[in-house]
Amino acid sequence: MGHGGPLDIAVRTVGEAIVITPSGVLEVATAPQLRTLLFKALADQPGAVIVQLQDLVLAKAYTLSLFTAVARQTADWSGIPLLLVAGQRNTRAFQVESAAVARFIPVFADLASALAAIHTPPARQLTRLRLPSDPNSCRVARRFVAATCELWRCEDLSEDAVAIVSELIGNVVRHTRSDADLRLELRRQLLTVAVSDTDPGFPVRRPPSTTRESGLGLGIVTELATAWGANATSTGGKVIWATLRLEPLNAKLAINNDWCNGR
């Protein structure tokens, strides 16, 4: 049986982190509300997402596993640390469940400790580029990705990453009036290509067509990526992401890099 209405969730920015403070009862009925907010906060790609738990009441001990589920579902694409602040909770159920969650997500005693931990994240390489809503952005994005792959010594992924970013940036240019934010990240042998924009419309995969400017559409992303997907951001836009695993590839798909108005 439920324990009341929805959670009261405060959201603020502290430095480079988004700090989320939910209050109320975390149960089956309210978990989706918090889960959706966490996904959007991670999609905004801050320095970290920190959740303060001191005002949260657990309907069941296991409901705290919501956070490990979110961390696992976003692990392949976000790369953004999800941190918990346990506060002064003294109930045994909370302590036991927090200890279990801490095997997967860092749990801190106070906000200051969590903020300090942002500066010692797992080893990763990260770079960003903001691109205007202009056909030339496709060319700029391709060159940026190729140069980054060379710098990070993952040239084996360069051709596929260039093909993917060409399609993702091309979609923004053709179907929205938004600028695009390109993020490249290399961690745990995965290269992530993520493109965010302010348009709420999600892409639809269509059959390949030689009449469309990009040629192969999102089918090329599906063929090349280890995984890919789309997530809403808290500002009403979206982020489209794709990952490539850093390992020798047995076969390469022939790519026409002139999809987006040519080089």
HURA-V579756 format. One line per field, one symbol per residue. ss: DSSP state (@ for helix, = for strand, . for the rest). phi: phi as a letter, one per 40 degrees, with the letter a starting at -180 (. if undefined). burial: + if it has 9 or more other C-alpha atoms within 8 Angstrom, else -. A space follows every 50 residues. Layout:
# HURA-V579756
ss = ???
phi = ???
burial = ???
This chain:
# HURA-V579756
ss = .......=======..==========.@@@@@@@@@@@@@@@@....=== ==...===..@@@@@@@@@@@@@@......=====......@@@@@@@@@ @.....==..@@@@@@@@@@....=======....@@@@@@@@@@@@@@@ @...@@@@@@@@@@@@@@@@@@@@@....========..========... ..................@@@@@@..======.....========..... .............
phi = .cbhccccbcbabbgcbcbbbcbhbcadcbdcccdcccdcccccfccabb bcbcbcbccbdccccdcccccccbccbcgccbbbbcgbdbccdccccccc cccbbcbbcacccccccdcbcddabaabacbccadccccccccccccccc ccgbdccdcccccccccccdccccbbbccbbcbbabafgbcbbbbbaccc cccbcbcdacccdcgcgcdcccccccaaabbcbccgcabbbabbccadbc abccbccbccggc
burial = ------+-+-------+++++++++++--++-+++-+++++++-++++++ ++++++-+--+-++++++-++--+-++++++++++++------++-++-- ++--+++++++-+++--+------------+-+-+-+++-+++-++--++ ---++++++++++++++++++++--+-++++++++++--++++++++++- -------------+++++++++-++-++-+++++-+++++++++-+---- ------+-++---
